[in-house]
């Protein structure tokens, strides 16, 4: 039912956008009439590079689960996937901060304002790091309690694994804050 609802919502949204966009901006017409092979060739490299992010995320999300399941079995997979989902909460908060700052980073990058770009990057990294540390401390203190409520006591806390996942979340907050800046630099290099 959920998948059918998602498909219906996406289909309705796509059809509405298809009907609405040409009214707002007449040059935006669906179809192949204005497609040019030269344009497709020029956009192919950045498109494949962008797909690399999706592939990397898929491997990051499912790759470790598959490896854990293969090496240590299904019971450990349940514990690993559940605890990693808890620590991903902190990463989602850091991502929210990064997405908030990303529009300003794009504007500063486009304007060539390196001082503002540097300041926004530093502030985004600082906020992301402190937010990740706060979530890590909160989960260290209350993670066992949250896990018990969330899973109805069916998944036990693994204190040998959980601190490592929290540490990985904090380290990931550092590099993830710089990821958007690197993506903008790559777009400039390929001439987008």
N, C-alpha and C positions, 0 to 999 in steps of 0.2 A: 504493500500500500504506500509506503514512504517513497519507494523508487518511482511508482506510478505518479504520485503527487509531484515529485521533483521533475519528472519528464513533462508532465502537463504544464507546470509553472514555467519551465524553461522554454517550452514550445510557444506558450502564449506570449511570453516576454519577447522572444525572437520575432514573432509575427507582428507584435505591436511596434517594436523598434523598426522593422522593415517598412511598415506603413507610415510611421511618424517621421523618421529621419529625412526622407525626401521633401517633406513639407517644410521642415525647419531649415534645411540646407539643400536646395534643389540639385546641386551637382552630385550629391550622394544618392546614386541610383544603384540598386543591386543589379548584378548581371556581369557578363563577360565582355560587353561591347567595348569598354575602354581599357581592358587589360592589355598590357604590353609585355612581351617576353623580356625586354631589357630591364624593365622595372622589377619583374619577378626575379631575375638573376641578381640584381642589386640587393634585393631584400632577402634572398635565400640564406646567405651567411648569418646575418643577424637573427633570422627566424630560427635557424638550427641552433644557434648559441642560446637563444631564449628557451628553446625546448630542452636544452641541457639542464636548466634550473628545475624544470618539471621532472625530468628523468632522475636528477640527483635527489630531489625530494622523495620520489617514489622509492629509490634505493635506500635512502636514509630511513624512511618509515618502515618499509617492509623487508628490506635486506637484512637488518639485524634480527628481526623476528624470525625470519627463515633460518638464519645461521644458528640462533639460540635453539630453535626447535629441532634442528638437525643434530646439533652437538649434545645438548643436555636434555632434550625431551619436551613433551607437551606441557607437563606441569610447571616446569621452569619458564616456559614460554608465557604462560598465563601470568606468572608473577612479574616477569620482565616487562611484558607489554602493559600491564596495569600500572606498575611503578613508573615506567617511562611516560605513560599518559599523564600521571600526576605531575611529573617534572616538566612536561610540555606546557602546562598551565603557565609557568613562569616565562617560557619562551614566547607564548602567545602575547603576554603583556609587553614584553620587550618588542615584539613585532608591531604591536599597536603604537608604541612610541616611535619606532622607526618609520612607520607609514605616515605618521603625523609630521615628522620632520622631513620626509622625502620630497614633498612638494617644494618646500623652501630650499632644500639642497639642489633640486633641479633648477629652480629659478636662479640661485646664486651661480650654479655651474654654467647655465646658459648666458648669464650676464658677464661671466668671466671674473666675478668678484671672489677671488681666492681667500681673502681675509674672512668674509662672511661664511664661505664654504668651510673653511677650517674651523671656525667657531661653532657652526652648526654641527659639524662632525664630532668635535670634542664634546659638546653638550649632549648630543644624542648618545655617544658612548658612555658618558658619565651617568646619565639617567638610566640607560639600559643596564649598566653594571650594578648600580645601587638597587634598582628594582629587582634584578635577578638575585642579589644577595639577600634582600628582604624576603623574597619568596622562599629562598633556600632555608633561611633561618626559621621562617614560619612553618615550612614543611618538616624541618627537623623536629620542631617542637610539637606540632599537631598532626603530622603525616600519618602516624599510626591510628589516631582517632578518626581522621578523615577516611582512611582506607577501610576501617571497620564499618563506618556508616555507609560508604559508597558501595562496598561489595557485600554488605550484610554479614561480614565476618567470614566470608568464604575464601578470601585471599589473605595469607599471612604476610606481615611485613618482613622483608629480607634486609636486615641491617648491614649485611656485608655488601649488598648491591646498592641500596638506596643512596648512601652518601656519595658514591661515585657518580650516580646519575645526576644528583644535585650539583656536584662539582662540574660535570660536563655542561649542565645548563648554564652555569655562571660563565664558564669559558666561552661557550657558544654565544652568549650575549655580547661578548667583546668583539668577536669577528663578525657577527651578524650585523652589528651596527655599521660596519664598514662595507658590507656587501653591496648596499644600494649605491654607494659612492663609486665602487669598482665597476658596477654595471653601467653607470653613467659614463665613466671614462672609456669603457669598451664601445659604447654607442658613438662617442665622439671619434674614436679611432677608425671605426668602419664607415664613418660619414653619414650617420643617421640624423 
